[in-house]
């Protein structure tokens, strides 16, 4: 799908339909990657933080105890409502919520001490524009921290991984390689201070259920895992394919870049 507005509408439709599943998803709610984001960002008690494409609000919730206030945004109204209910249910009061397009942020220049975005940019039609928007709203010296799926540099393997992801979720636009992320940060005027890759394991059954995959789609996904070329299979490490215990992994990148100017 090439039309940007249509692609975003599809994302809104799918995440509106499956919003609640992302609250309880262990892939999103748990993991040492959330702790790593905090360790890398080193948040301060007087900071105003923007969490872009907050989803179920797990990143906003993680940073809230460390900062003065978090603004959590999302493109999908139901997803944002779900995040608000989730965070309010935890008794957290310093997170506010606002509908916003990640590629057209409705905030003034140089507003935030930190911008975060976790496991979302692979849905964005124009990730370079997203990074530029984040850079625009950062204060001089402030940090953008992004975590997302990352692709292998092996083009054939990357194509297989992307086809697999997109079959399960058609709103998956494109993941990037580490090199591509670094280039987008630098093109937006951000100095890349940190990159690291990590592995997240997935239970195949719950992964497909979270996006409401039909039996036909599940069958095709199983076939894709079985037929992957060696480089793609090495990247995804499928196990027990076709059984209820089936698992696979994907790789994530955390990249942090600082806006030029006086440090925070």
FENJO-V287564 format. One record per residue. N is the residue number from 1. RES is the residue in three letters. SS is DSSP state (A for helix, B for strand, O for the rest). NEAR is the number of other ideal C-beta (glycine too) atoms within 12 Angstrom. Layout:
BEGIN
N RES SS NEAR
N RES SS NEAR
END
This chain:
BEGIN
1 UNK O 18
2 UNK O 10
3 UNK O 11
4 UNK A 20
5 UNK A 17
6 UNK A 16
7 UNK A 27
8 UNK A 28
9 UNK A 20
10 UNK A 25
11 UNK A 38
12 UNK A 26
13 UNK A 23
14 UNK A 29
15 UNK A 38
16 UNK A 25
17 UNK A 21
18 UNK O 31
19 UNK A 35
20 UNK A 23
21 UNK A 29
22 UNK A 37
23 UNK A 30
24 UNK A 19
25 UNK O 27
26 UNK A 20
27 UNK A 33
28 UNK A 39
29 UNK A 25
30 UNK O 18
31 UNK O 25
32 UNK A 17
33 UNK A 35
34 UNK A 32
35 UNK A 19
36 UNK A 28
37 UNK A 40
38 UNK A 29
39 UNK A 19
40 UNK A 30
41 UNK A 38
42 UNK O 24
43 UNK O 33
44 UNK O 19
45 UNK O 16
46 UNK O 15
47 UNK O 31
48 UNK B 31
49 UNK B 47
50 UNK B 45
51 UNK B 50
52 UNK O 47
53 UNK O 49
54 UNK O 48
55 UNK O 45
56 UNK O 44
57 UNK O 41
58 UNK A 40
59 UNK A 49
60 UNK A 45
61 UNK A 39
62 UNK A 38
63 UNK A 44
64 UNK A 35
65 UNK O 22
66 UNK O 28
67 UNK O 32
68 UNK O 22
69 UNK B 28
70 UNK B 40
71 UNK B 38
72 UNK B 43
73 UNK B 43
74 UNK B 40
75 UNK O 39
76 UNK O 35
77 UNK A 20
78 UNK A 27
79 UNK A 39
80 UNK A 34
81 UNK A 24
82 UNK A 33
83 UNK A 43
84 UNK A 32
85 UNK A 21
86 UNK A 33
87 UNK A 33
88 UNK A 21
89 UNK O 16
90 UNK O 22
91 UNK O 12
92 UNK O 27
93 UNK O 16
94 UNK O 26
95 UNK B 37
96 UNK B 27
97 UNK B 31
98 UNK B 25
99 UNK B 26
100 UNK O 32
101 UNK B 29
102 UNK O 44
103 UNK O 32
104 UNK B 24
105 UNK O 34
106 UNK O 19
107 UNK O 24
108 UNK O 13
109 UNK O 18
110 UNK O 22
111 UNK O 26
112 UNK B 40
113 UNK B 36
114 UNK B 44
115 UNK B 53
116 UNK B 52
117 UNK B 43
118 UNK B 45
119 UNK O 41
120 UNK O 40
121 UNK A 41
122 UNK A 37
123 UNK A 41
124 UNK O 37
125 UNK O 29
126 UNK O 24
127 UNK A 35
128 UNK A 25
129 UNK A 22
130 UNK A 39
131 UNK A 40
132 UNK A 29
133 UNK A 35
134 UNK A 50
135 UNK A 36
136 UNK A 29
137 UNK A 34
138 UNK B 42
139 UNK B 31
140 UNK B 23
141 UNK B 21
142 UNK B 39
143 UNK B 42
144 UNK B 50
145 UNK B 47
146 UNK B 51
147 UNK B 45
148 UNK B 45
149 UNK B 45
150 UNK B 35
151 UNK B 36
152 UNK O 30
153 UNK O 18
154 UNK O 20
155 UNK A 15
156 UNK A 19
157 UNK A 24
158 UNK A 31
159 UNK A 22
160 UNK A 30
161 UNK A 40
162 UNK A 31
163 UNK A 28
164 UNK A 38
165 UNK A 35
166 UNK A 28
167 UNK A 27
168 UNK A 34
169 UNK O 33
170 UNK O 24
171 UNK O 33
172 UNK O 32
173 UNK O 32
174 UNK O 30
175 UNK O 36
176 UNK B 33
177 UNK B 30
178 UNK A 29
179 UNK A 19
180 UNK A 29
181 UNK A 41
182 UNK A 25
183 UNK A 20
184 UNK A 33
185 UNK A 39
186 UNK A 25
187 UNK A 19
188 UNK O 31
189 UNK O 21
190 UNK B 36
191 UNK B 24
192 UNK B 30
193 UNK B 25
194 UNK B 28
195 UNK B 28
196 UNK B 25
197 UNK B 26
198 UNK B 27
199 UNK B 21
200 UNK B 33
201 UNK B 24
202 UNK B 34
203 UNK B 23
204 UNK A 33
205 UNK A 21
206 UNK A 25
207 UNK A 35
208 UNK A 31
209 UNK A 24
210 UNK O 30
211 UNK O 31
212 UNK O 22
213 UNK O 27
214 UNK O 14
215 UNK A 12
216 UNK A 13
217 UNK A 22
218 UNK A 26
219 UNK A 17
220 UNK A 20
221 UNK A 36
222 UNK A 28
223 UNK A 18
224 UNK A 30
225 UNK A 36
226 UNK A 23
227 UNK A 17
228 UNK O 28
229 UNK O 22
230 UNK A 14
231 UNK A 20
232 UNK A 32
233 UNK A 25
234 UNK A 18
235 UNK A 33
236 UNK A 40
237 UNK O 25
238 UNK O 33
239 UNK B 19
240 UNK O 17
241 UNK O 25
242 UNK O 19
243 UNK O 15
244 UNK O 15
245 UNK O 14
246 UNK O 26
247 UNK B 25
248 UNK B 37
249 UNK B 27
250 UNK B 36
251 UNK B 34
252 UNK B 37
253 UNK B 38
254 UNK B 40
255 UNK B 44
256 UNK B 35
257 UNK B 37
258 UNK B 34
259 UNK B 36
260 UNK O 21
261 UNK O 18
262 UNK O 11
263 UNK O 16
264 UNK O 25
END
